[in-house]
């Protein structure tokens, strides 16, 4: 019997093929779906459970049965609420724009699932992410780009630890999405043509402000739109409705397009600017996680940096500051550098490190 691997199965085609590939490679595969939904109503959960709802459980169970592997549902509600949902709400209340998928990957899909998997005797966990694990000559582990830039998911994995990476398998990263779907069809998997889940799983209607209102109870109310000099331009609905770079939904009659350039929770103000004001060539980040090396050690480094999931990346120079944060000087101005989002540094085709934009 090969080494034991727990595959996080979301009921989608990617994690289903990951389980199948690992079984073919000789691993002793166990399928697990993480129960993260908070609602006890079966109809609500089935409809709104996203990648880990009841419909996902049924699809994953069917795939596991077709592959002949054991399958379990593990309860991670508590971890998901604390590490993802509560964090999401708190960030918006403080004028930042969070990335819940990064938090979920780090603290639920890896930290919690890996711990539970090790308890049942597993050697590895595996997912259906489009990324690859790379062990460098210096002995450290990093996340390497998938073979397809179109589906590459490395950005959302920058925060994983060395121990987590050492115990992770990502077999899907060697293939394109089209190849994965074709494999699923050839294998006769029941989810071969299932659509990808795109929304934040716990806010399927994409109404972030309403979710924050329900979760927090008290949220900042209406306040002033101001320009960068502090001149009042109008009234906003509350800071949880806005993010840096936003143009739509401002309801400001300025005679030309304007954008959110900043959010000031301490004064309940949303700063409005022109198109050029949304661009900057500089950022500072904290909460660093280093992968390819264990830090900068006082040196400057030229890297490629991505400031959001859909960003193609841009060359920049990074250096440590005395307070432990890192500053990033881009060669050219970048649009909508947003506090709360991740900035991920790449060297060649793998992650060097990353942090949270301050």
C-alpha positions in Angstrom: 0.0 0.0 0.0 1.3 3.5 -0.9 1.5 6.5 1.3 -1.8 7.8 2.6 -3.1 11.1 1.2 -6.3 13.0 2.2 -7.7 14.8 -0.9 -9.9 17.9 -0.1 -12.8 17.2 -2.4 -15.1 20.2 -3.2 -17.3 18.2 -5.6 -15.8 20.0 -8.5 -13.9 18.6 -11.5 -10.4 19.7 -10.4 -10.3 18.0 -7.0 -12.1 14.9 -8.4 -9.4 14.5 -11.0 -6.7 15.1 -8.4 -8.0 12.2 -6.4 -8.1 10.0 -9.5 -4.6 10.9 -10.5 -3.2 10.2 -7.1 -4.9 6.8 -6.9 -3.4 5.9 -10.3 0.0 6.9 -8.9 -0.3 4.4 -6.2 -1.3 6.5 -3.2 -3.8 5.3 -0.6 -6.4 8.0 -1.2 -9.1 9.2 1.2 -11.6 11.8 0.0 -12.7 14.5 2.5 -15.2 17.4 2.1 -14.9 20.2 4.6 -18.2 21.2 6.2 -17.9 24.9 6.6 -21.5 26.2 6.0 -23.1 27.8 9.0 -26.8 27.5 8.1 -28.7 24.5 9.5 -31.5 24.8 6.9 -30.9 22.1 4.4 -32.5 24.0 1.5 -30.5 27.2 2.3 -27.3 25.2 2.6 -27.8 23.2 -0.6 -28.4 26.5 -2.5 -25.8 28.7 -0.9 -23.1 26.4 0.3 -20.8 27.2 -2.5 -17.8 24.9 -3.0 -18.5 23.0 0.3 -22.3 23.0 0.4 -24.6 20.0 0.5 -24.7 19.7 -3.3 -20.9 19.6 -3.2 -21.0 16.8 -0.7 -23.3 14.7 -2.9 -21.1 15.3 -5.9 -17.9 14.5 -4.0 -19.5 11.3 -2.6 -20.5 10.1 -6.0 -16.9 10.7 -7.3 -15.4 8.9 -4.3 -17.8 5.9 -4.9 -16.9 5.8 -8.6 -13.1 5.8 -7.7 -13.6 3.2 -4.9 -12.0 5.3 -2.2 -13.3 6.0 1.3 -15.0 9.3 1.8 -15.8 11.5 4.8 -17.3 14.9 5.7 -15.3 16.7 8.3 -16.7 19.6 10.3 -14.7 22.8 10.1 -17.5 25.3 10.8 -15.8 26.8 13.9 -12.4 27.3 12.1 -14.1 28.7 9.0 -16.1 31.2 10.9 -13.2 32.5 13.0 -10.5 32.5 10.3 -12.5 33.5 7.3 -15.9 35.0 7.9 -15.1 37.0 11.1 -11.8 38.2 9.5 -13.7 39.2 6.3 -16.2 41.4 8.3 -13.5 42.9 10.5 -11.4 44.0 7.6 -14.2 45.8 5.8 -15.2 47.5 9.1 -11.6 48.8 9.2 -11.6 50.2 5.7 -9.6 47.3 4.1 -10.6 44.9 1.4 -9.9 41.3 2.5 -9.1 38.2 0.5 -11.1 35.4 2.2 -9.8 32.6 -0.2 -6.2 33.3 1.0 -7.3 33.1 4.7 -9.3 29.9 4.0 -6.4 28.2 2.2 -4.0 29.0 5.1 -6.1 28.4 8.1 -8.8 26.0 7.0 -7.8 24.0 3.9 -4.3 23.6 5.2 -3.8 24.2 8.9 -7.1 22.6 10.1 -7.4 19.9 7.4 -3.7 18.9 7.6 -3.8 18.6 11.4 -6.9 16.4 11.2 -5.4 14.3 8.4 -2.2 13.7 10.3 -4.3 12.5 13.2 -5.8 9.8 11.1 -2.4 8.7 9.8 -2.1 10.5 6.5 1.2 11.4 5.1 0.0 14.2 2.8 -3.0 16.3 1.9 -3.8 17.2 -1.7 -6.1 19.7 -3.5 -7.2 20.5 -7.0 -5.4 23.8 -7.2 -3.7 24.9 -10.4 -0.3 25.2 -8.9 2.8 23.0 -8.2 5.0 22.3 -5.2 8.7 22.9 -5.8 11.6 21.9 -3.6 14.5 24.3 -4.2 18.2 23.5 -4.1 18.4 25.3 -0.7 16.0 22.7 0.7 13.0 25.1 1.1 9.7 24.5 -0.5 7.8 27.0 -2.6 4.7 27.2 -4.9 5.5 27.1 -8.6 3.2 28.4 -11.3 0.9 25.9 -13.0 1.5 25.1 -16.6 -1.5 27.3 -17.6 -1.4 31.0 -16.8 -5.1 31.2 -17.5 -6.0 29.2 -14.4 -2.9 29.7 -12.2 -3.9 29.9 -8.5 -0.5 30.4 -6.9 -1.4 34.0 -5.7 -3.9 32.6 -3.3 -1.4 30.1 -1.8 1.5 32.5 -0.9 0.8 32.2 2.8 1.4 28.5 3.3 4.1 27.4 5.7 7.2 25.2 4.9 5.7 22.3 6.9 2.4 22.6 5.1 4.1 22.7 1.7 6.3 19.6 2.6 3.1 17.6 3.2 1.1 18.9 0.1 0.5 17.3 -3.3 -1.0 19.3 -6.2 -1.3 17.0 -9.2 -3.6 19.2 -11.2 -0.9 21.9 -11.7 0.7 19.9 -14.5 -2.3 20.2 -16.7 -4.6 22.7 -18.4 -8.2 23.1 -17.5 -9.2 21.5 -20.9 -7.0 18.5 -20.2 -8.5 18.1 -16.7 -12.0 18.1 -18.1 -11.1 15.6 -20.8 -9.5 13.4 -18.2 -12.7 13.5 -16.1 -14.7 12.5 -19.2 -12.3 9.7 -20.0 -12.5 8.5 -16.4 -16.3 8.6 -16.5 -16.5 11.0 -13.5 -20.0 12.4 -12.9 -18.7 16.0 -12.5 -16.8 16.2 -15.8 -19.0 19.0 -17.1 -19.8 20.7 -13.8 -19.3 24.5 -13.9 -16.6 26.2 -11.8 -17.6 28.0 -8.6 -16.7 31.7 -8.9 -18.4 33.5 -6.0 -17.2 33.9 -2.4 -18.8 30.7 -1.1 -20.5 32.4 2.0 -21.8 35.4 0.0 -23.3 33.8 -3.1 -25.4 36.9 -4.0 -22.2 39.1 -3.9 -23.9 41.6 -1.6 -20.9 42.1 0.8 -22.4 45.0 2.6 -25.6 43.2 3.5 -23.6 40.2 4.8 -21.4 42.5 6.9 -24.6 44.2 8.3 -26.1 40.8 9.3 -22.9 39.5 10.8 -21.7 42.6 12.7 -25.0 44.1 13.7 -23.6 47.6 14.0 -21.7 49.0 11.0 -20.5 52.5 10.2 -23.4 54.5 8.8 -23.5 57.2 6.1 -20.6 59.7 5.9 -18.9 62.1 3.6 -17.3 61.6 0.2 -14.2 63.9 0.2 -11.5 64.8 -2.2 -7.8 64.5 -1.3 -7.9 68.0 0.2 -10.8 67.1 2.4 -13.5 69.0 0.5 -16.9 67.4 0.9 -18.3 66.1 -2.4 -21.4 64.3 -1.2 -22.7 61.5 1.1 -21.8 57.8 1.0 -23.9 54.8 2.3 -21.2 53.5 4.7 -17.6 52.5 4.2 -18.4 48.8 3.9 -19.9 49.5 0.5 -16.7 50.6 -1.1 -13.2 49.5 -2.2 -10.2 51.3 -3.7 -10.5 51.6 -7.5 -14.3 51.5 -7.4 -16.1 53.6 -10.0 -19.7 52.2 -10.2 -22.3 52.8 -7.5 -20.9 56.1 -6.2 -24.0 58.2 -7.2 -21.8 61.3 -7.4 -22.7 63.9 -10.1 -19.2 65.1 -11.0 -19.7 65.3 -14.8 -17.0 62.8 -15.4 -15.9 59.4 -14.0 -14.4 59.5 -10.6 -13.0 56.7 -8.4 -12.5 55.7 -4.8 -8.9 56.3 -3.9 -9.0 55.8 -0.2 -11.2 54.8 2.8 -10.8 56.5 6.2 -12.6 54.5 8.9 -11.4 56.8 11.7 -13.4 59.7 10.2 -15.9 57.6 8.2 -14.8 59.2 4.9 -14.5 57.8 1.5 -11.8 59.6 -0.6 -12.7 60.3 -4.2 -10.2 61.1 -7.0 -9.6 61.2 -10.7 -8.4 58.3 -12.9 -4.7 59.2 -12.4 -5.2 59.2 -8.6 -5.9 55.5 -8.6 -2.4 54.7 -9.8 0.7 54.4 -7.6 4.2 53.0 -7.9 4.7 52.3 -4.2 3.3 50.1 -1.4 4.1 48.9 2.0 3.1 45.4 3.2 3.2 43.5 6.5 2.4 40.1 7.8 5.1 38.6 5.5 5.4 35.0 4.7 8.7 33.9 3.0 8.9 30.8 0.8 11.9 30.5 -1.5 14.2 32.0 1.2 13.6 32.8 4.9 13.7 36.6 4.3 15.5 39.4 2.6 18.3 39.7 5.3 18.7 43.4 4.6 19.2 43.0 0.9 17.1 44.6 -1.9 15.5 42.2 -4.3 14.1 42.6 -7.8 11.0 40.5 -8.2 7.7 40.4 -10.0 4.8 41.4 -7.8 1.0 40.6 -8.1 -1.3 42.9 -6.2 -4.5 41.0 -6.8 -5.6 37.6 -8.2 -6.3 38.9 -11.7 -3.1 41.1 -11.8 -0.6 39.9 -14.4 2.3 41.0 -12.2 4.8 43.9 -12.5 8.6 44.3 -11.9 9.6 46.0 -8.7 12.3 46.4 -6.1 11.5 45.2 -2.5 13.4 46.1 0.7 12.9 45.6 4.4 12.1 48.6 6.7 13.2 48.9 10.2 9.8 48.1 11.6 9.8 44.7 9.8 7.5 45.7 7.0 8.5 45.6 3.4 8.3 48.4 0.8 7.8 47.7 -2.8 8.8 50.2 -5.5 7.3 49.4 -8.9 9.0 50.4 -12.2 5.7 51.7 -13.4 2.5 52.9 -11.6 -0.1 50.2 -10.8 -3.8 50.6 -10.6 -5.8 50.3 -7.4 -3.2 49.1 -4.8 -5.7 48.1 -2.2 -5.1 47.8 1.6 -6.0 44.4 2.9 -5.2 42.6 -0.4 -2.1 40.4 -0.8 1.0 41.4 -2.7 2.8 38.3 -3.8 6.5 38.3 -5.0 7.7 36.0 -7.7 11.1 35.0 -8.9 11.2 33.2 -12.3 8.1 30.8 -12.1 7.7 30.5 -8.3 6.8 32.5 -5.2 9.5 34.2 -3.3 7.2 35.5 -0.6 4.3 37.9 0.0 2.4 39.9 2.5 -0.7 42.1 3.1 -0.9 45.6 1.7 -1.0 48.2 4.4 
